Amino acid sequence: MAKIVKIDPKNLEDREKSGIFAEDLDEPTALAFTDFSKPSPVLEGEDAERFIRIMEENERKPKTPPTLEELKNRLSFEKMFLEWDKEAIRKREEEIKELENKIKELEKI
């Protein structure tokens, strides 16, 4: 099991010097840890316990149904993905036809 330790604030990126934080927020945005040359930051003690407690509470909360706006956005995305899929299928069908034609030509020879 991974050990959870507190993040040292002096190791955090200076917001004023960095372009990776949202400008309109007072707090830095959440970023994925990608620098694997250094040990990954982890929580320990009370911070770890609080994190686990909050995660467990959130898992127990009933899920709210999506709003009309969220459903409309999802429908829009699904339609867009469907169109992309149709285009990909059309291209694959063309590739298959080309291969079939090449095979027929080679069989004639």
C-alpha positions as CSV (number, residue, x, y, z in Angstrom):
1,M,0.0,0.0,0.0
2,A,1.3,3.5,-0.9
3,K,2.4,5.8,1.8
4,I,0.6,9.1,1.9
5,V,2.7,12.2,3.0
6,K,1.9,15.9,3.1
7,I,2.9,18.1,0.1
8,D,5.5,20.8,1.0
9,P,4.2,24.1,-0.3
10,K,7.7,25.3,-1.3
11,N,7.7,22.5,-3.9
12,L,4.6,23.9,-5.6
13,E,4.9,25.9,-8.8
14,D,4.8,29.7,-8.4
15,R,1.5,30.8,-9.9
16,E,2.8,34.2,-10.9
17,K,5.7,32.7,-12.9
18,S,3.8,29.9,-14.5
19,G,1.3,29.7,-17.4
20,I,-0.2,26.4,-16.2
21,F,-2.7,27.9,-13.8
22,A,-6.1,29.3,-14.7
23,E,-5.8,33.1,-14.5
24,D,-9.3,33.7,-13.1
25,L,-8.9,31.4,-10.1
26,D,-7.4,32.2,-6.7
27,E,-6.2,28.7,-6.2
28,P,-4.0,26.7,-8.6
29,T,-5.9,24.2,-10.8
30,A,-5.5,20.5,-10.2
31,L,-2.7,19.0,-12.4
32,A,-1.8,15.4,-13.1
33,F,1.5,14.4,-11.6
34,T,3.8,13.7,-14.6
35,D,7.3,14.3,-13.4
36,F,8.4,10.8,-12.5
37,S,12.0,11.8,-12.0
38,K,11.0,13.0,-8.5
39,P,9.0,11.1,-5.9
40,S,5.3,11.6,-6.2
41,P,3.7,13.8,-3.6
42,V,1.5,11.9,-1.2
43,L,-0.5,12.6,2.0
44,E,0.0,11.4,5.5
45,G,-1.5,11.7,8.9
46,E,-4.6,13.9,9.4
47,D,-4.5,15.0,5.8
48,A,-4.6,11.4,4.5
49,E,-7.4,10.5,7.0
50,R,-9.4,13.6,5.9
51,F,-8.9,12.8,2.2
52,I,-10.1,9.2,2.7
53,R,-13.1,10.3,4.9
54,I,-14.2,12.8,2.2
55,M,-13.8,10.2,-0.6
56,E,-15.9,7.7,1.4
57,E,-18.6,10.4,2.1
58,N,-18.7,11.3,-1.6
59,E,-19.1,7.7,-2.6
60,R,-22.1,7.3,-0.3
61,K,-23.9,10.4,-1.6
62,P,-26.7,9.7,-3.9
63,K,-25.9,10.6,-7.5
64,T,-28.0,13.5,-8.8
65,P,-29.7,13.0,-12.1
66,P,-28.2,14.9,-15.0
67,T,-29.7,18.3,-15.9
68,L,-31.4,19.1,-19.2
69,E,-28.3,21.1,-20.3
70,E,-26.0,18.2,-19.5
71,L,-28.2,15.7,-21.4
72,K,-28.3,18.1,-24.4
73,N,-24.5,18.4,-24.4
74,R,-24.0,14.7,-24.1
75,L,-26.5,14.1,-27.0
76,S,-24.5,16.7,-29.1
77,F,-21.2,14.9,-28.4
78,E,-22.7,11.5,-29.1
79,K,-24.0,12.7,-32.5
80,M,-20.6,14.2,-33.3
81,F,-18.9,10.9,-32.4
82,L,-21.4,9.0,-34.5
83,E,-20.5,11.1,-37.5
84,W,-16.8,10.5,-36.9
85,D,-17.5,6.8,-36.7
86,K,-19.5,6.9,-39.9
87,E,-16.6,8.6,-41.7
88,A,-14.1,6.1,-40.3
89,I,-16.3,3.2,-41.4
90,R,-16.6,4.7,-44.9
91,K,-12.8,5.0,-45.1
92,R,-12.3,1.5,-44.0
93,E,-14.9,0.2,-46.5
94,E,-13.0,2.1,-49.3
95,E,-9.7,0.5,-48.1
96,I,-11.3,-3.0,-48.2
97,K,-12.6,-2.4,-51.7
98,E,-9.2,-1.3,-52.8
99,L,-7.6,-4.4,-51.4
100,E,-10.3,-6.6,-52.9
101,N,-9.7,-5.0,-56.3
102,K,-5.9,-5.5,-56.0
103,I,-6.4,-9.1,-55.1
104,K,-8.7,-9.6,-58.2
105,E,-6.1,-8.0,-60.4
106,L,-3.3,-10.2,-59.1
107,E,-5.5,-13.3,-59.4
108,K,-6.0,-12.5,-63.1
109,I,-2.3,-12.5,-63.6
